Amino acid sequence: MKQVTGKELEELLKGDKTVFADFWATWCAPCRMLAPIFESVAEKYADQAVFVKVNVDEETEAAIRYGVSSIPNVIAFRGGSVANNSLGYVPEEELETFVQENI
């Protein structure tokens, strides 16, 4: 799973595909629980959207810019803007539904 900086995320948002960014931190247990689920869903929809991870401790400005105040937080970006978000740990079926609804 590709880790991106805030600047790299901004560049990805200029593209045509929906971008799903998992904002997380190493010390966050729910983030670690969500990671394999996010990766599994990303593999299923890799041809339809872009999936990346953003470490909030390393990319504080990006977290602030996109209103991330709690993690894990998966944000769906469409047309360069926040379209929706999924906050906290969710089971795979729920995350997959979130992705399907926001592609």
MMTF fields as JSON, N, C-alpha, C and O atoms, coordinates in Angstrom:
{
  "mmtfVersion": "1.0.0",
  "mmtfProducer": "UNKNOWN",
  "numBonds": 411,
  "numAtoms": 412,
  "numGroups": 103,
  "numChains": 1,
  "numModels": 1,
  "chainsPerModel": [1],
  "groupsPerChain": [103],
  "chainIdList": ["A"],
  "bondAtomList": [4, 2, 8, 6, 12, 10, 16, 14, 20, 18, 24, 22, 28, 26, 32, 30, 36, 34, 40, 38, 44, 42, 48, 46, 52, 50, 56, 54, 60, 58, 64, 62, 68, 66, 72, 70, 76, 74, 80, 78, 84, 82, 88, 86, 92, 90, 96, 94, 100, 98, 104, 102, 108, 106, 112, 110, 116, 114, 120, 118, 124, 122, 128, 126, 132, 130, 136, 134, 140, 138, 144, 142, 148, 146, 152, 150, 156, 154, 160, 158, 164, 162, 168, 166, 172, 170, 176, 174, 180, 178, 184, 182, 188, 186, 192, 190, 196, 194, 200, 198, 204, 202, 208, 206, 212, 210, 216, 214, 220, 218, 224, 222, 228, 226, 232, 230, 236, 234, 240, 238, 244, 242, 248, 246, 252, 250, 256, 254, 260, 258, 264, 262, 268, 266, 272, 270, 276, 274, 280, 278, 284, 282, 288, 286, 292, 290, 296, 294, 300, 298, 304, 302, 308, 306, 312, 310, 316, 314, 320, 318, 324, 322, 328, 326, 332, 330, 336, 334, 340, 338, 344, 342, 348, 346, 352, 350, 356, 354, 360, 358, 364, 362, 368, 366, 372, 370, 376, 374, 380, 378, 384, 382, 388, 386, 392, 390, 396, 394, 400, 398, 404, 402, 408, 406],
  "bondOrderList": [1, 1, 1, 1, 1, 1, 1, 1, 1, 1, 1, 1, 1, 1, 1, 1, 1, 1, 1, 1, 1, 1, 1, 1, 1, 1, 1, 1, 1, 1, 1, 1, 1, 1, 1, 1, 1, 1, 1, 1, 1, 1, 1, 1, 1, 1, 1, 1, 1, 1, 1, 1, 1, 1, 1, 1, 1, 1, 1, 1, 1, 1, 1, 1, 1, 1, 1, 1, 1, 1, 1, 1, 1, 1, 1, 1, 1, 1, 1, 1, 1, 1, 1, 1, 1, 1, 1, 1, 1, 1, 1, 1, 1, 1, 1, 1, 1, 1, 1, 1, 1, 1],
  "groupList": [{"groupName": "MET", "atomNameList": ["N", "CA", "C", "O"], "elementList": ["N", "C", "C", "O"], "formalChargeList": [0, 0, 0, 0], "bondAtomList": [1, 0, 2, 1, 3, 2], "bondOrderList": [1, 1, 2], "singleLetterCode": "M", "chemCompType": "L-PEPTIDE LINKING"}, {"groupName": "LYS", "atomNameList": ["N", "CA", "C", "O"], "elementList": ["N", "C", "C", "O"], "formalChargeList": [0, 0, 0, 0], "bondAtomList": [1, 0, 2, 1, 3, 2], "bondOrderList": [1, 1, 2], "singleLetterCode": "K", "chemCompType": "L-PEPTIDE LINKING"}, {"groupName": "GLN", "atomNameList": ["N", "CA", "C", "O"], "elementList": ["N", "C", "C", "O"], "formalChargeList": [0, 0, 0, 0], "bondAtomList": [1, 0, 2, 1, 3, 2], "bondOrderList": [1, 1, 2], "singleLetterCode": "Q", "chemCompType": "L-PEPTIDE LINKING"}, {"groupName": "VAL", "atomNameList": ["N", "CA", "C", "O"], "elementList": ["N", "C", "C", "O"], "formalChargeList": [0, 0, 0, 0], "bondAtomList": [1, 0, 2, 1, 3, 2], "bondOrderList": [1, 1, 2], "singleLetterCode": "V", "chemCompType": "L-PEPTIDE LINKING"}, {"groupName": "THR", "atomNameList": ["N", "CA", "C", "O"], "elementList": ["N", "C", "C", "O"], "formalChargeList": [0, 0, 0, 0], "bondAtomList": [1, 0, 2, 1, 3, 2], "bondOrderList": [1, 1, 2], "singleLetterCode": "T", "chemCompType": "L-PEPTIDE LINKING"}, {"groupName": "GLY", "atomNameList": ["N", "CA", "C", "O"], "elementList": ["N", "C", "C", "O"], "formalChargeList": [0, 0, 0, 0], "bondAtomList": [1, 0, 2, 1, 3, 2], "bondOrderList": [1, 1, 2], "singleLetterCode": "G", "chemCompType": "PEPTIDE LINKING"}, {"groupName": "GLU", "atomNameList": ["N", "CA", "C", "O"], "elementList": ["N", "C", "C", "O"], "formalChargeList": [0, 0, 0, 0], "bondAtomList": [1, 0, 2, 1, 3, 2], "bondOrderList": [1, 1, 2], "singleLetterCode": "E", "chemCompType": "L-PEPTIDE LINKING"}, {"groupName": "LEU", "atomNameList": ["N", "CA", "C", "O"], "elementList": ["N", "C", "C", "O"], "formalChargeList": [0, 0, 0, 0], "bondAtomList": [1, 0, 2, 1, 3, 2], "bondOrderList": [1, 1, 2], "singleLetterCode": "L", "chemCompType": "L-PEPTIDE LINKING"}, {"groupName": "ASP", "atomNameList": ["N", "CA", "C", "O"], "elementList": ["N", "C", "C", "O"], "formalChargeList": [0, 0, 0, 0], "bondAtomList": [1, 0, 2, 1, 3, 2], "bondOrderList": [1, 1, 2], "singleLetterCode": "D", "chemCompType": "L-PEPTIDE LINKING"}, {"groupName": "PHE", "atomNameList": ["N", "CA", "C", "O"], "elementList": ["N", "C", "C", "O"], "formalChargeList": [0, 0, 0, 0], "bondAtomList": [1, 0, 2, 1, 3, 2], "bondOrderList": [1, 1, 2], "singleLetterCode": "F", "chemCompType": "L-PEPTIDE LINKING"}, {"groupName": "ALA", "atomNameList": ["N", "CA", "C", "O"], "elementList": ["N", "C", "C", "O"], "formalChargeList": [0, 0, 0, 0], "bondAtomList": [1, 0, 2, 1, 3, 2], "bondOrderList": [1, 1, 2], "singleLetterCode": "A", "chemCompType": "L-PEPTIDE LINKING"}, {"groupName": "TRP", "atomNameList": ["N", "CA", "C", "O"], "elementList": ["N", "C", "C", "O"], "formalChargeList": [0, 0, 0, 0], "bondAtomList": [1, 0, 2, 1, 3, 2], "bondOrderList": [1, 1, 2], "singleLetterCode": "W", "chemCompType": "L-PEPTIDE LINKING"}, {"groupName": "CYS", "atomNameList": ["N", "CA", "C", "O"], "elementList": ["N", "C", "C", "O"], "formalChargeList": [0, 0, 0, 0], "bondAtomList": [1, 0, 2, 1, 3, 2], "bondOrderList": [1, 1, 2], "singleLetterCode": "C", "chemCompType": "L-PEPTIDE LINKING"}, {"groupName": "PRO", "atomNameList": ["N", "CA", "C", "O"], "elementList": ["N", "C", "C", "O"], "formalChargeList": [0, 0, 0, 0], "bondAtomList": [1, 0, 2, 1, 3, 2], "bondOrderList": [1, 1, 2], "singleLetterCode": "P", "chemCompType": "L-PEPTIDE LINKING"}, {"groupName": "ARG", "atomNameList": ["N", "CA", "C", "O"], "elementList": ["N", "C", "C", "O"], "formalChargeList": [0, 0, 0, 0], "bondAtomList": [1, 0, 2, 1, 3, 2], "bondOrderList": [1, 1, 2], "singleLetterCode": "R", "chemCompType": "L-PEPTIDE LINKING"}, {"groupName": "ILE", "atomNameList": ["N", "CA", "C", "O"], "elementList": ["N", "C", "C", "O"], "formalChargeList": [0, 0, 0, 0], "bondAtomList": [1, 0, 2, 1, 3, 2], "bondOrderList": [1, 1, 2], "singleLetterCode": "I", "chemCompType": "L-PEPTIDE LINKING"}, {"groupName": "SER", "atomNameList": ["N", "CA", "C", "O"], "elementList": ["N", "C", "C", "O"], "formalChargeList": [0, 0, 0, 0], "bondAtomList": [1, 0, 2, 1, 3, 2], "bondOrderList": [1, 1, 2], "singleLetterCode": "S", "chemCompType": "L-PEPTIDE LINKING"}, {"groupName": "TYR", "atomNameList": ["N", "CA", "C", "O"], "elementList": ["N", "C", "C", "O"], "formalChargeList": [0, 0, 0, 0], "bondAtomList": [1, 0, 2, 1, 3, 2], "bondOrderList": [1, 1, 2], "singleLetterCode": "Y", "chemCompType": "L-PEPTIDE LINKING"}, {"groupName": "ASN", "atomNameList": ["N", "CA", "C", "O"], "elementList": ["N", "C", "C", "O"], "formalChargeList": [0, 0, 0, 0], "bondAtomList": [1, 0, 2, 1, 3, 2], "bondOrderList": [1, 1, 2], "singleLetterCode": "N", "chemCompType": "L-PEPTIDE LINKING"}],
  "groupTypeList": [0, 1, 2, 3, 4, 5, 1, 6, 7, 6, 6, 7, 7, 1, 5, 8, 1, 4, 3, 9, 10, 8, 9, 11, 10, 4, 11, 12, 10, 13, 12, 14, 0, 7, 10, 13, 15, 9, 6, 16, 3, 10, 6, 1, 17, 10, 8, 2, 10, 3, 9, 3, 1, 3, 18, 3, 8, 6, 6, 4, 6, 10, 10, 15, 14, 17, 5, 3, 16, 16, 15, 13, 18, 3, 15, 10, 9, 14, 5, 5, 16, 3, 10, 18, 18, 16, 7, 5, 17, 3, 13, 6, 6, 6, 7, 6, 4, 9, 3, 2, 6, 18, 15],
  "groupIdList": [1, 2, 3, 4, 5, 6, 7, 8, 9, 10, 11, 12, 13, 14, 15, 16, 17, 18, 19, 20, 21, 22, 23, 24, 25, 26, 27, 28, 29, 30, 31, 32, 33, 34, 35, 36, 37, 38, 39, 40, 41, 42, 43, 44, 45, 46, 47, 48, 49, 50, 51, 52, 53, 54, 55, 56, 57, 58, 59, 60, 61, 62, 63, 64, 65, 66, 67, 68, 69, 70, 71, 72, 73, 74, 75, 76, 77, 78, 79, 80, 81, 82, 83, 84, 85, 86, 87, 88, 89, 90, 91, 92, 93, 94, 95, 96, 97, 98, 99, 100, 101, 102, 103],
  "secStructList": [7, 7, 5, 7, 7, 2, 2, 2, 2, 2, 2, 2, 6, 6, 1, 1, 1, 3, 3, 3, 3, 3, 3, 3, 7, 6, 6, 7, 2, 2, 2, 2, 2, 2, 2, 2, 2, 2, 2, 2, 2, 2, 2, 2, 6, 6, 6, 6, 3, 3, 3, 3, 3, 3, 3, 6, 6, 6, 7, 2, 2, 2, 2, 2, 2, 6, 6, 7, 7, 1, 1, 1, 3, 3, 3, 3, 3, 3, 6, 6, 3, 3, 3, 3, 3, 3, 3, 1, 7, 7, 7, 2, 2, 2, 2, 2, 2, 2, 2, 2, 2, 2, 7],
  "xCoordList": [0.854, 0.0, 0.894, 1.804, 0.635, 1.47, 1.179, 0.039, 2.256, 2.202, 2.489, 3.419, 1.711, 1.939, 2.085, 1.598, 2.77, 2.886, 1.673, 0.893, 1.532, 0.453, 0.544, -0.471, 1.77, 1.964, 1.62, 1.001, 2.021, 1.686, 0.175, -0.373, -0.49, -1.945, -2.583, -3.504, -2.106, -2.634, -2.512, -3.43, -1.382, -1.184, -2.166, -2.729, -2.371, -3.313, -4.733, -5.502, -5.08, -6.429, -6.722, -7.878, -5.69, -5.875, -6.307, -6.714, -6.217, -6.575, -8.075, -8.859, -8.458, -9.878, -10.524, -11.745, -9.717, -10.277, -10.546, -9.895, -11.523, -11.756, -10.53, -9.965, -10.122, -8.986, -9.524, -10.256, -9.149, -9.484, -8.195, -7.251, -8.152, -6.962, -7.267, -8.193, -6.471, -6.59, -5.638, -4.423, -6.184, -5.383, -5.224, -6.212, -3.974, -3.683, -2.428, -1.781, -2.09, -0.842, -0.388, -1.202, 0.91, 1.473, 0.989, 0.869, 0.71, 0.303, -1.186, -1.651, -1.931, -3.394, -3.793, -3.67, -4.27, -4.655, -5.781, -5.68, -6.852, -7.892, -7.361, -7.844, -6.363, -5.751, -5.06, -5.169, -4.353, -3.66, -4.663, -4.396, -5.816, -6.861, -7.496, -7.853, -7.633, -8.254, -7.314, -7.778, -6.006, -5.033, -5.227, -5.299, -5.315, -5.48, -6.828, -6.938, -7.835, -9.154, -9.075, -9.579, -8.447, -8.279, -7.504, -7.857, -6.444, -5.637, -6.432, -6.302, -7.247, -8.068, -9.076, -9.228, -9.752, -10.729, -10.009, -10.515, -8.843, -8.063, -7.71, -7.768, -7.348, -7.019, -8.228, -8.087, -9.411, -10.632, -11.009, -11.553, -10.721, -11.175, -10.018, -10.202, -8.84, -7.648, -7.792, -7.167, -8.605, -8.777, -9.793, -9.903, -10.528, -11.583, -11.267, -11.884, -10.315, -10.001, -8.548, -7.874, -8.082, -6.722, -6.828, -7.661, -5.979, -5.987, -4.603, -3.602, -4.552, -3.279, -3.452, -4.568, -2.315, -2.306, -1.542, -0.555, -2.024, -1.38, -1.151, -2.104, 0.114, 0.465, 0.275, 0.977, -0.672, -1.001, 0.133, 0.226, 0.991, 2.117, 3.176, 3.848, 3.328, 4.316, 3.742, 4.482, 2.444, 1.775, 0.677, -0.494, 1.086, 0.145, -0.636, -1.84, 0.045, -0.631, -1.747, -2.821, -1.501, -2.533, -3.72, -4.872, -3.445, -4.528, -5.385, -6.613, -4.741, -5.475, -6.258, -7.426, -5.61, -6.243, -7.543, -8.511, -7.563, -8.74, -9.627, -10.491, -9.412, -10.308, -10.241, -11.226, -9.085, -8.933, -8.639, -7.562, -9.603, -9.411, -9.445, -9.145, -9.809, -9.862, -9.455, -9.729, -8.798, -8.335, -8.71, -8.925, -8.793, -8.605, -9.745, -10.884, -9.402, -10.372, -10.078, -9.064, -10.955, -10.805, -11.628, -12.847, -10.942, -11.614, -11.689, -10.705, -12.876, -13.086, -13.022, -13.776, -12.113, -11.971, -12.451, -12.038, -13.321, -13.763, -13.628, -14.013, -13.075, -12.918, -12.044, -12.211, -11.104, -10.17, -10.67, -9.945, -11.906, -12.49, -12.961, -13.19, -13.1, -13.634, -15.084, -15.905, -15.393, -16.758, -17.469, -18.676, -16.707, -17.302, -16.169, -15.007, -16.507, -15.483, -16.093, -17.286, -15.231, -15.596, -14.695, -13.482, -15.284, -14.513, -14.492, -15.527, -13.298, -13.148, -13.003, -13.067, -12.807, -12.689, -14.05, -15.073, -14.054, -15.277, -14.923, -13.795, -15.878, -15.62, -15.484, -15.89, -14.917, -14.63, -15.876, -15.824, -16.988, -18.21, -18.64, -19.082, -18.506, -18.91, -17.978, -18.435, -16.673, -15.726, -15.936, -15.855, -16.201, -16.442, -17.693, -17.699, -18.731, -19.946, -19.635, -20.107, -18.839, -18.428, -17.705, -17.973, -16.793, -16.049, -17.008, -16.964, -17.865, -18.816, -19.692, -19.96, -20.131, -21.015, -20.296, -20.935, -18.96, -18.212, -17.317, -16.662, -17.282, -16.516, -17.271, -16.837],
  "yCoordList": [-1.181, 0.0, 1.237, 1.354, 2.136, 3.325, 4.355, 4.765, 4.753, 5.855, 7.131, 7.164, 8.167, 9.407, 10.59, 10.579, 11.605, 12.868, 13.727, 13.384, 14.818, 15.746, 16.264, 16.395, 16.562, 17.066, 15.992, 16.284, 14.746, 13.657, 13.453, 13.191, 13.573, 13.44, 14.535, 14.263, 15.755, 16.861, 16.569, 16.856, 15.999, 15.652, 14.571, 14.649, 13.562, 12.49, 13.027, 12.528, 14.031, 14.591, 15.324, 15.627, 15.609, 16.266, 15.274, 15.675, 13.981, 12.95, 12.765, 13.412, 11.865, 11.619, 10.619, 10.616, 9.769, 8.715, 9.215, 10.139, 8.58, 8.83, 8.356, 7.307, 9.119, 8.753, 8.44, 9.235, 7.271, 6.889, 6.948, 6.21, 7.822, 7.995, 7.561, 8.063, 6.623, 6.135, 6.947, 6.757, 7.848, 8.638, 7.818, 7.393, 7.598, 6.658, 7.091, 8.076, 6.333, 6.529, 5.176, 4.278, 5.041, 3.763, 3.375, 2.187, 4.36, 4.091, 3.786, 3.482, 3.862, 3.719, 2.261, 1.765, 1.579, 0.166, -0.045, -0.959, 0.762, 0.571, 0.771, 0.145, 1.648, 1.856, 0.582, 0.197, -0.061, -1.313, -2.409, -3.256, -2.4, -3.387, -3.129, -4.071, -1.861, -1.506, -1.723, -1.948, -1.658, -1.709, -2.891, -2.671, -4.144, -5.25, -5.209, -5.682, -4.657, -4.524, -3.492, -3.727, -2.355, -1.309, -1.862, -1.602, -2.627, -3.203, -4.207, -4.243, -5.016, -6.003, -5.323, -5.716, -4.316, -3.583, -2.844, -2.784, -2.29, -1.583, -2.513, -2.108, -3.746, -4.711, -4.978, -5.09, -5.081, -5.379, -4.245, -4.489, -3.012, -1.855, -1.043, 0.119, -1.64, -0.927, -0.369, 0.639, -1.007, -0.525, 0.617, 1.26, 0.867, 1.882, 3.131, 4.176, 3.031, 4.155, 4.053, 3.054, 5.104, 5.153, 5.017, 5.668, 4.166, 3.926, 4.228, 3.697, 5.089, 5.465, 5.585, 5.63, 5.636, 5.834, 7.118, 7.445, 7.845, 9.085, 8.992, 8.889, 9.03, 8.973, 10.372, 11.311, 10.505, 11.828, 12.427, 13.648, 11.587, 12.107, 12.715, 13.673, 12.163, 12.666, 13.752, 14.588, 13.738, 14.673, 15.449, 15.41, 16.153, 16.893, 17.933, 18.092, 18.64, 19.682, 19.097, 19.689, 17.936, 17.295, 16.891, 17.064, 16.357, 15.954, 17.16, 17.073, 18.273, 19.489, 20.009, 20.375, 20.039, 20.552, 19.823, 20.435, 18.509, 17.711, 17.391, 16.518, 18.1, 18.008, 16.71, 16.297, 16.059, 14.792, 15.096, 15.587, 14.798, 15.025, 13.724, 13.703, 12.64, 11.322, 10.289, 10.454, 9.223, 8.186, 6.808, 6.652, 5.808, 5.881, 6.644, 6.645, 7.282, 8.058, 7.849, 8.329, 7.14, 6.929, 8.002, 8.072, 8.835, 9.925, 9.599, 9.184, 9.793, 9.656, 11.051, 11.944, 11.228, 12.496, 12.314, 11.377, 13.205, 13.217, 14.635, 15.598, 14.748, 16.083, 16.991, 18.211, 16.405, 17.186, 17.612, 18.265, 17.248, 17.658, 16.459, 15.376, 16.674, 15.628, 15.371, 16.289, 14.111, 13.732, 13.061, 13.226, 12.297, 11.538, 10.989, 11.018, 10.488, 9.834, 8.719, 8.711, 7.784, 6.661, 6.744, 6.562, 7.017, 7.269, 6.048, 5.431, 5.703, 4.595, 3.253, 3.149, 2.233, 0.87, 0.408, 0.608, -0.206, -0.802, -2.168, -2.372, -3.117, -4.414, -4.277, -3.271, -5.287, -5.224, -4.945, -4.15, -5.586, -5.389, -3.924, -3.382, -3.295, -1.894, -0.974, -0.034, -1.239, -0.422, -0.624, 0.328, -1.849, -2.116, -1.374, -0.829, -1.352, -0.608, 0.88, 1.542, 1.41, 2.813, 3.116, 4.132, 2.232, 2.423, 2.373, 3.243, 1.371, 1.243, 2.487, 2.94, 3.032, 4.202, 5.486, 6.462, 5.486, 6.723, 6.694, 7.689, 5.573, 5.529, 6.355, 6.483],
  "zCoordList": [0.0, 0.0, 0.0, 0.821, -0.905, -1.05, 0.046, 0.263, 0.724, 1.688, 0.902, 0.095, 1.126, 0.391, 1.338, 2.469, 0.838, 1.558, 1.205, 0.318, 1.894, 1.585, 0.16, -0.524, -0.295, -1.662, -2.689, -3.712, -2.415, -3.336, -3.405, -4.476, -2.272, -2.253, -3.103, -3.874, -2.968, -3.769, -5.257, -6.024, -5.669, -7.083, -7.525, -8.617, -6.675, -7.009, -7.16, -7.981, -6.38, -6.413, -7.721, -8.016, -8.499, -9.797, -10.875, -11.965, -10.568, -11.541, -11.663, -10.969, -12.566, -12.844, -11.899, -11.739, -11.271, -10.42, -9.005, -8.517, -8.36, -6.941, -6.17, -6.481, -5.175, -4.324, -2.93, -2.34, -2.416, -1.047, -0.243, -0.524, 0.754, 1.581, 3.008, 3.645, 3.492, 4.868, 5.739, 5.678, 6.547, 7.48, 8.753, 9.352, 9.165, 10.242, 11.006, 10.649, 12.073, 12.824, 13.361, 13.574, 13.576, 14.032, 15.422, 15.725, 16.271, 17.659, 17.796, 18.894, 16.712, 16.729, 16.477, 15.357, 17.524, 17.394, 16.379, 15.561, 16.396, 15.379, 13.951, 13.008, 13.807, 12.486, 12.016, 10.852, 12.928, 12.578, 12.247, 11.395, 12.912, 12.626, 11.255, 10.547, 10.887, 9.616, 8.429, 7.311, 8.655, 7.559, 6.608, 5.399, 7.096, 6.146, 5.423, 4.291, 6.059, 5.426, 4.304, 3.206, 4.577, 3.564, 2.372, 1.222, 2.651, 1.575, 0.754, -0.47, 1.401, 0.701, -0.224, -1.381, 0.283, -0.528, -1.662, -2.782, -1.374, -2.394, -3.55, -4.711, -3.245, -4.296, -5.187, -6.405, -4.593, -5.356, -6.308, -7.385, -5.91, -6.681, -7.269, -7.631, -7.365, -7.825, -9.237, -9.567, -10.071, -11.44, -11.538, -12.582, -10.465, -10.496, -9.679, -9.883, -8.757, -7.867, -7.419, -7.666, -6.757, -6.211, -4.695, -4.065, -4.112, -2.668, -2.111, -2.592, -1.087, -0.468, 1.041, 1.558, 1.732, 3.179, 3.487, 2.828, 4.512, 4.942, 6.447, 7.22, 6.862, 8.278, 8.877, 8.502, 9.803, 10.349, 11.182, 11.308, 11.748, 12.524, 11.616, 11.997, 10.42, 9.466, 8.56, 8.04, 8.375, 7.455, 8.184, 7.805, 9.236, 10.074, 9.278, 9.474, 8.383, 7.597, 6.746, 6.639, 6.137, 5.306, 6.173, 5.773, 7.353, 8.256, 8.633, 8.65, 8.931, 9.284, 8.081, 8.204, 6.921, 5.698, 5.382, 4.931, 5.621, 5.262, 6.465, 6.389, 7.575, 8.723, 9.493, 10.106, 9.468, 10.185, 11.652, 11.989, 12.516, 13.948, 14.73, 15.923, 14.059, 14.683, 13.638, 12.449, 14.09, 13.164, 13.686, 14.888, 12.826, 11.379, 10.713, 11.18, 9.625, 8.867, 7.385, 6.877, 6.699, 5.261, 4.564, 4.722, 3.792, 3.089, 1.606, 0.994, 1.039, -0.4, -1.011, -0.624, -1.97, -2.679, -4.115, -4.798, -4.569, -5.964, -6.487, -5.823, -7.684, -8.267, -7.434, -7.456, -6.692, -5.897, -4.53, -3.779, -4.199, -2.918, -2.109, -2.647, -0.807, 0.068, -0.325, -0.341, -0.642, -1.009, 0.16, 0.34, 0.959, 2.056, 2.914, 2.508, 4.1, 4.905, 5.745, 6.049, 6.103, 6.964, 8.183, 8.079, 9.332, 10.544, 11.447, 11.702, 11.93, 12.864, 12.169, 10.944, 12.987, 12.463, 11.943, 12.599, 10.771, 10.219, 9.643, 9.195, 9.648, 9.037, 7.514, 6.932, 6.895, 5.46, 4.624, 3.685, 4.95, 4.162, 4.18, 3.167, 5.339, 5.47, 4.69, 4.04, 4.751, 3.995, 2.497, 1.721, 2.097, 0.679, 0.193, -0.911, 0.997, 0.646, 0.525, -0.4, 1.463, 1.418, 0.103, -0.538, -0.293, -1.545, -2.734, -3.603, -2.776, -3.886, -4.024, -5.137, -2.912, -2.937, -3.334, -3.728, -3.23, -3.476, -4.703, -5.014, -5.399, -6.653, -7.658, -8.803]
}
